[in-house]
Amino acid sequence: MPHARRVPGLVLYLRQVAVNAVMAGADPKYFPVILAIASIGKEAISSSDNSFAEAVVINGPIRDEIGLNYGIGALGPFSHANATIGRAYSLLSLNGGNCGKVNQTYMGVIGNPMNYANIIIAENEKESPWEPFSVRLGYKPKENVVSLFEGWGVISAKNCKYAVWSKDMNFAQELKNISNDQDQLFGILAVLSPAVANYIKSEGYDSVEKLTDFLYQSQDESAPHFRSKAQINVLVTGSSNNLYWDYGGMYHVKSASIDDWRSLDNKTLTY
């Protein structure tokens, strides 16, 4: 076991991370992504009785290098990389972070099925009309980055009364209507298919910033629905074979560079 500088909280050595990654069935080439997730120090299974869910957003060339799925079925279990990285995150929390012990460290009233392997979102940067999420945070376009979100999870926008099929679609307005109906605790996370994202761009929103400004503005003269624009986040993934998108109350927790974990010289991780 490598020597490491002690830090507050439980210290997760590289070997411990590797063991949980293997238990999840992860390929060794996924290891830098899993290490970057663990380095953030956010558990995958919250102790809250609210049954929270976690989401992992991945940007950069590593998406293709390790075979992450950002096309058809992007949020599904159809990619080995997506599925095992998500499961490794949960196992790290269960075995290394003292999380998910029912009636002890876990009190979710109903529980959340997303806790099994979390929500893994590799952005479809090639077909998105906007800058990747990581670039909007200040990272370089070719930098490999992982970002964690927490909240209630995501569901189909077709589940909402504001999503109305019509001859002249107005997705930006639909998203605004849905946003203003969300709880303020976590804000809103919109996961758009490239088709919907490009449709919104054609409506005049050539940047996510412009779309966020529109979503943040109040419908009338009252105060904005959310406390800040940071509570509004938009991602693009999936295919363009239908005008489909998801949404949910989730907020951005923190991001980390995956590239920092390509070299493993005595790094430590904390939970």
PAKEMI-708362 format. One line per 8 residues: number of its first residue (from 0); for each residue x, y, z of N, C-alpha, C. Coordinates in pm, whole numbers, plus 50000, padded with zeros to 5 digits. Layout:
residues N
NUM> X,Y,Z,X,Y,Z,X,Y,Z  ...
This chain:
residues 271
0> 50085,49881,50000,50000,50000,50000,50089,50125,50000  50069,50219,49911,50157,50335,49902,50143,50427,50023  50253,50494,50057,50248,50592,50165,50170,50713,50116  50102,50780,50207,50023,50896,50166,50011,50993,50283  50001,51119,50252,49981,51221,50355,49841,51206,50414  49830,51200,50545,49702,51186,50611,49623,51317,50602  49494,51304,50582,49407,51420,50572,49284,51393,50657  49208,51494,50695,49089,51473,50777,48991,51378,50709
8> 48929,51294,50788,48832,51201,50733,48898,51071,50692  48822,50983,50633,48873,50854,50588,48964,50870,50468  49082,50810,50473,49175,50815,50361,49153,50694,50273  49128,50719,50146,49109,50611,50050,49236,50598,49969  49309,50490,49987,49430,50469,49911,49394,50421,49771  49489,50433,49682,49466,50393,49545,49423,50248,49535  49481,50163,49620,49446,50021,49616,49300,50000,49652  49249,50076,49747,49110,50062,49788,49016,50105,49676
16> 49053,50212,49608,48973,50256,49494,48974,50149,49386  49092,50093,49362,49106,49990,49259,49023,49867,49292  49023,49826,49419,48945,49707,49460,48797,49726,49432  48745,49843,49465,48603,49869,49442,48573,49882,49293  48666,49935,49217,48648,49943,49072,48640,49803,49012  48727,49714,49059,48725,49575,49010,48594,49506,49050  48549,49531,49171,48422,49473,49217,48305,49517,49129  48316,49638,49078,48210,49691,48990,48222,49637,48848
24> 48334,49573,48817,48355,49521,48682,48420,49622,48589  48479,49727,48645,48537,49833,48563,48668,49788,48499  48691,49832,48378,48817,49808,48308,48924,49901,48366  49050,49858,48371,49157,49944,48424,49165,50082,48357  49127,50091,48231,49136,50221,48162,49032,50321,48214  48934,50272,48293,48836,50364,48353,48889,50424,48482  49001,50372,48533,49049,50406,48665,49069,50556,48688  49129,50631,48594,49145,50776,48619,49011,50848,48641
32> 48906,50804,48571,48774,50866,48589,48723,50838,48730  48735,50713,48774,48687,50674,48907,48766,50745,49016  48898,50758,48995,48981,50831,49091,48940,50978,49100  48912,51038,48986,48871,51179,48986,48739,51197,49060  48646,51102,49041,48519,51107,49114,48544,51099,49264  48627,51000,49304,48655,50980,49446,48727,51099,49506  48811,51167,49428,48889,51278,49481,48803,51396,49523  48683,51405,49469,48594,51517,49503,48544,51504,49647
40> 48534,51380,49696,48494,51360,49835,48346,51368,49861  48265,51342,49758,48120,51344,49774,48065,51202,49767  47997,51160,49873,47943,51025,49875,47836,51006,49768  47824,50882,49720,47724,50852,49617,47587,50825,49677  47584,50792,49806,47457,50756,49871,47441,50841,49996  47359,50942,49987,47341,51037,50096,47267,50973,50213  47299,51017,50333,47233,50964,50453,47095,51026,50475  47060,51127,50398,46933,51198,50417,46814,51105,50397
48> 46706,51132,50469,46584,51053,50451,46506,51095,50327  46562,51188,50248,46497,51234,50126,46524,51146,50004  46611,51046,50018,46639,50953,49907,46697,51025,49785  46806,51097,49805,46871,51171,49697,46936,51078,49594  46964,51135,49477,47036,51066,49370,47159,51147,49335  47257,51082,49273,47378,51149,49228,47393,51134,49077  47456,51233,49015,47484,51226,48872,47630,51260,48849  47690,51189,48753,47829,51212,48715,47830,51258,48570
56> 47886,51376,48543,47895,51430,48407,48041,51424,48364  48065,51368,48245,48201,51350,48196,48219,51423,48063  48323,51504,48057,48357,51578,47936,48500,51547,47892  48527,51571,47764,48663,51556,47713,48683,51434,47625  48799,51423,47561,48830,51313,47469,48824,51175,47533  48836,51167,47665,48834,51037,47731,48702,50964,47708  48599,51037,47674,48469,50974,47648,48482,50871,47536  48556,50905,47432,48577,50811,47322,48687,50710,47353
64> 48786,50752,47428,48898,50664,47461,48851,50540,47537  48755,50555,47626,48712,50441,47708,48574,50389,47669  48515,50445,47564,48389,50393,47513,48265,50433,47589  48265,50553,47647,48143,50603,47712,48035,50627,47607  47912,50600,47644,47800,50616,47551,47737,50754,47568  47735,50831,47458,47663,50958,47460,47569,50967,47340  47533,50850,47285,47439,50844,47173,47308,50782,47217  47254,50691,47136,47128,50625,47170,47141,50553,47304
72> 47044,50575,47390,47043,50511,47522,47150,50562,47615  47189,50689,47602,47302,50745,47677,47289,50728,47828  47170,50740,47882,47152,50729,48026,47119,50587,48070  47113,50496,47976,47080,50357,48007,47202,50274,48043  47182,50144,48068,47291,50054,48111,47360,49984,47996  47360,50046,47877,47404,49976,47756,47554,49986,47729  47623,50070,47803,47768,50083,47787,47837,50029,47910  47937,49943,47890,48012,49888,48002,48079,49999,48081
80> 48132,50098,48011,48200,50208,48080,48103,50287,48168  47991,50329,48111,47893,50407,48187,47846,50330,48311  47808,50203,48289,47748,50123,48395,47846,50094,48508  47969,50056,48475,48062,50015,48580,48126,50133,48652  48144,50245,48582,48194,50365,48651,48091,50410,48753  47965,50410,48715,47860,50448,48808,47850,50355,48927  47863,50225,48900,47856,50127,49009,47977,50138,49100  48094,50162,49044,48215,50178,49125,48201,50295,49221
88> 48137,50402,49176,48114,50519,49262,48030,50480,49383  47925,50402,49362,47842,50358,49474,47917,50265,49568  47992,50170,49511,48067,50077,49595,48174,50147,49678  48237,50249,49621,48335,50328,49697,48270,50390,49821  48148,50438,49805,48078,50500,49917,48035,50396,50019  47987,50281,49971,47943,50175,50061,48058,50114,50140  48167,50085,50073,48278,50013,50136,48387,50103,50193  48401,50222,50140,48509,50308,50185,48464,50435,50251
96> 48336,50468,50240,48289,50595,50293,48185,50583,50401  48162,50458,50448,48065,50435,50556,47928,50494,50520  47886,50470,50397,47757,50520,50351,47665,50402,50315  47537,50427,50312,47443,50328,50262,47412,50213,50355  47443,50227,50484,47407,50123,50580,47266,50153,50631  47169,50073,50587,47028,50098,50619,47006,50099,50771  46932,50200,50816,46901,50224,50957,47022,50270,51038  47136,50288,50973,47254,50340,51042,47302,50469,50975
104> 47357,50454,50854,47404,50572,50781,47316,50603,50661  47209,50528,50644,47114,50556,50535,46972,50551,50589  46897,50659,50567,46762,50670,50620,46661,50711,50514  46690,50684,50386,46597,50721,50280,46461,50654,50299  46355,50733,50306,46222,50681,50336,46179,50576,50234  46193,50608,50107,46154,50514,50001,46277,50458,49932  46382,50535,49927,46503,50491,49858,46500,50540,49714  46612,50526,49646,46622,50573,49508,46695,50469,49424
112> 46629,50411,49323,46694,50308,49242,46818,50359,49169  46830,50491,49154,46946,50548,49087,47073,50532,49170  47059,50501,49300,47176,50483,49385,47259,50361,49345  47200,50266,49273,47273,50145,49238,47395,50176,49151  47374,50254,49046,47485,50289,48957,47485,50437,48921  47403,50516,48991,47398,50661,48970,47356,50697,48827  47357,50826,48796,47323,50875,48663,47455,50917,48597  47494,50847,48493,47620,50879,48425,47587,50950,48294
120> 47639,51071,48279,47611,51154,48163,47741,51193,48094  47770,51128,47983,47881,51172,47899,47821,51268,47796  47865,51391,47797,47803,51489,47706,47832,51458,47560  47733,51478,47476,47750,51463,47331,47803,51595,47276  47932,51616,47293,47995,51743,47256,47996,51764,47105  47997,51655,47029,48005,51665,46884,47878,51722,46823  47764,51687,46880,47637,51730,46822,47571,51842,46899  47630,51881,47010,47574,51992,47087,47603,52125,47017
128> 47509,52218,47018,47533,52349,46956,47607,52445,47048  47633,52401,47171,47694,52489,47270,47825,52432,47323  47896,52513,47399,48019,52467,47462,47989,52357,47564  48080,52262,47580,48061,52158,47681,48047,52218,47820  47986,52145,47908,47965,52192,48045,48098,52229,48111  48200,52145,48093,48330,52170,48156,48393,52301,48107  48379,52331,47980,48435,52454,47925,48365,52575,47986  48237,52563,48007,48161,52672,48070,48207,52695,48214
136> 48268,52593,48273,48320,52607,48409,48460,52667,48411  48523,52676,48293,48657,52734,48286,48766,52636,48249  48732,52508,48229,48832,52410,48187,48859,52425,48037  48971,52369,47992,49008,52376,47852,48925,52278,47769  48902,52308,47641,48818,52222,47556,48863,52077,47548  48992,52050,47549,49043,51913,47537,49076,51851,47673  49039,51919,47781,49067,51867,47915,48958,51769,47955  48998,51658,48015,48903,51557,48062,48858,51592,48203
144> 48728,51606,48220,48673,51659,48345,48552,51577,48390  48542,51556,48520,48425,51492,48579,48357,51594,48671  48223,51597,48666,48145,51689,48749,48035,51611,48820  48017,51639,48948,47915,51569,49026,47794,51658,49052  47678,51597,49044,47552,51663,49074,47476,51582,49180  47396,51651,49258,47311,51583,49356,47170,51641,49351  47072,51558,49381,46934,51606,49383,46835,51493,49382  46722,51518,49317,46614,51421,49315,46627,51318,49204
152> 46710,51347,49103,46718,51261,48986,46656,51330,48866  46642,51260,48754,46581,51317,48633,46471,51226,48580  46374,51286,48515,46264,51213,48454,46235,51272,48316  46153,51205,48240,46118,51252,48107,46037,51381,48113  46070,51474,48026,45993,51599,48019,45849,51574,47974  45827,51462,47904,45691,51431,47861,45602,51398,47979  45661,51380,48096,45584,51356,48217,45520,51486,48268  45568,51599,48216,45523,51729,48266,45410,51786,48182
160> 45318,51853,48247,45204,51913,48178,45246,52026,48084  45366,52080,48105,45411,52192,48023,45474,52146,47891  45504,52018,47879,45562,51967,47755,45448,51934,47658  45428,52021,47562,45314,52008,47471,45362,51998,47327  45323,51890,47260,45357,51876,47118,45266,51967,47037  45325,52049,46953,45247,52140,46871,45317,52160,46737  45248,52223,46643,45307,52247,46512,45430,52336,46522  45421,52437,46606,45533,52528,46627,45585,52510,46770
168> 45686,52425,46783,45741,52396,46916,45817,52517,46971  45812,52531,47102,45886,52636,47170,45950,52572,47294  46060,52501,47272,46122,52427,47381,46176,52518,47490  46227,52635,47454,46280,52727,47553,46171,52770,47651  46053,52799,47598,45942,52839,47685,45894,52722,47770  45891,52602,47711,45853,52484,47788,45949,52463,47904  46078,52477,47876,46178,52461,47980,46163,52567,48087  46129,52688,48047,46108,52796,48145,45987,52765,48233
176> 45879,52717,48172,45760,52682,48249,45790,52572,48351  45865,52471,48306,45901,52363,48395,45995,52413,48506  46091,52497,48470,46186,52551,48568,46114,52625,48679  46016,52707,48642,45945,52788,48741,45852,52704,48828  45839,52576,48796,45754,52487,48874,45838,52395,48964  45972,52415,48960,46061,52329,49037,46083,52381,49178  46110,52288,49270,46151,52323,49404,46283,52400,49399  46302,52494,49488,46422,52577,49486,46543,52512,49552
184> 46524,52398,49619,46634,52336,49691,46752,52304,49600  46725,52239,49486,46831,52196,49396,46829,52268,49261  46730,52352,49236,46723,52418,49107,46676,52321,49000  46729,52335,48879,46688,52246,48771,46809,52205,48687  46808,52079,48649,46906,52026,48554,46828,51977,48433  46856,52034,48317,46792,51992,48192,46892,51909,48113  46852,51787,48077,46937,51698,47997,46871,51685,47860  46922,51760,47763,46860,51772,47633,46923,51678,47532
192> 46841,51624,47443,46897,51553,47328,46954,51657,47233  47049,51621,47146,47105,51719,47052,46998,51784,46965  46895,51708,46928,46788,51763,46845,46717,51877,46915  46684,51857,47043,46616,51961,47120,46710,52080,47142  46836,52053,47174,46932,52161,47196,46947,52248,47072  46958,52184,46955,46972,52260,46831,46844,52333,46796  46730,52275,46834,46602,52343,46812,46599,52473,46894  46644,52463,47021,46647,52581,47107,46744,52685,47053
200> 46858,52640,47001,46951,52734,46941,46885,52810,46827  46807,52739,46745,46739,52803,46632,46635,52904,46676  46593,52893,46803,46498,52989,46858,46567,53117,46903  46698,53123,46886,46772,53244,46918,46870,53232,47033  46882,53112,47089,46972,53094,47204,47100,53027,47156  47191,53109,47107,47315,53056,47049,47421,53026,47154  47388,53045,47280,47476,53008,47390,47391,52963,47508  47450,52878,47592,47378,52835,47712,47357,52953,47806
208> 47451,53047,47806,47438,53165,47891,47313,53245,47856  47288,53259,47726,47168,53332,47683,47041,53258,47725  47045,53125,47712,46930,53044,47754,46911,53055,47905  47020,53049,47980,47011,53059,48125,46954,53193,48167  46995,53300,48102,46940,53433,48132,46788,53433,48114  46742,53371,48006,46598,53366,47979,46526,53284,48086  46583,53171,48124,46520,53085,48223,46518,53150,48361  46619,53232,48389,46629,53295,48521,46533,53412,48536
216> 46507,53483,48428,46420,53601,48434,46279,53561,48476  46218,53645,48558,46082,53618,48604,45983,53636,48489  45870,53570,48502,45766,53579,48400,45700,53716,48400  45700,53780,48516,45638,53913,48528,45735,54006,48600  45686,54092,48684,45770,54186,48755,45817,54132,48890  45780,54008,48923,45819,53951,49051,45966,53910,49049  46016,53868,49163,46156,53825,49174,46175,53694,49099  46295,53667,49049,46322,53541,48980,46289,53421,49068
224> 46252,53311,49005,46212,53191,49079,46329,53133,49158  46447,53128,49096,46564,53071,49162,46649,53178,49226  46730,53136,49325,46813,53232,49398,46927,53286,49313  46975,53205,49219,47084,53249,49132,47081,53169,49003  47154,53217,48903,47162,53147,48775,47237,53014,48790  47318,53003,48895,47393,52880,48918,47301,52762,48946  47175,52789,48979,47080,52681,49004,47019,52626,48875  47060,52682,48762,47009,52638,48632,47124,52579,48552
232> 47114,52450,48519,47220,52384,48443,47163,52306,48326  47233,52311,48214,47187,52247,48091,47298,52157,48036  47263,52032,48004,47357,51937,47946,47298,51881,47817  47384,51830,47730,47338,51772,47603,47398,51633,47588  47311,51533,47570,47357,51398,47545,47248,51320,47472  47283,51201,47425,47186,51118,47354,47191,51139,47204  47091,51085,47136,47086,51090,46991,46982,51191,46943  46969,51202,46811,46876,51300,46753,46762,51233,46676
240> 46729,51109,46713,46621,51041,46642,46483,51076,46695  46478,51168,46794,46348,51217,46842,46371,51345,46921  46267,51425,46933,46273,51548,47011,46242,51512,47157  46345,51472,47227,46326,51417,47362,46425,51480,47459  46381,51498,47584,46471,51549,47686,46421,51515,47826  46513,51520,47922,46482,51494,48063,46505,51620,48145  46450,51619,48264,46476,51729,48357,46462,51676,48499  46515,51752,48595,46500,51717,48734,46566,51819,48823
248> 46537,51811,48951,46600,51900,49048,46734,51845,49090  46843,51898,49032,46977,51856,49068,47071,51977,49057  47165,51986,49149,47259,52099,49145,47402,52050,49129  47487,52136,49075,47628,52104,49054,47703,52115,49185  47766,52005,49228,47839,52002,49353,47982,52051,49335  48058,51983,49247,48198,52017,49225,48250,51941,49105  48358,51990,49047,48422,51924,48932,48569,51898,48962  48629,51805,48886,48771,51774,48902,48828,51730,48768
256> 48955,51757,48748,49023,51717,48625,49057,51568,48632  49017,51494,48532,49052,51352,48523,49200,51338,48491  49253,51431,48414,49393,51424,48371,49490,51427,48489  49448,51486,48600,49533,51488,48718,49558,51349,48774  49473,51254,48734,49482,51118,48789,49536,51017,48689  49597,51067,48581,49666,50978,48488,49797,50930,48551  49854,51014,48638,49975,50977,48711,49933,50955,48855  49968,50841,48914,49915,50802,49043,50016,50809,49157
264> 50115,50899,49149,50221,50904,49248,50170,50947,49385  50142,50847,49471,50108,50869,49612,49998,50973,49634  49895,50969,49551,49782,51059,49570,49692,51003,49680  49621,51090,49751,49522,51046,49848,49388,51104,49814  49283,51036,49861,49147,51081,49834,49072,51082,49967  48981,51174,49984,48908,51182,50112,48759,51169,50092  48694,51107,50187,48548,51102,50193,48504,51164,50323
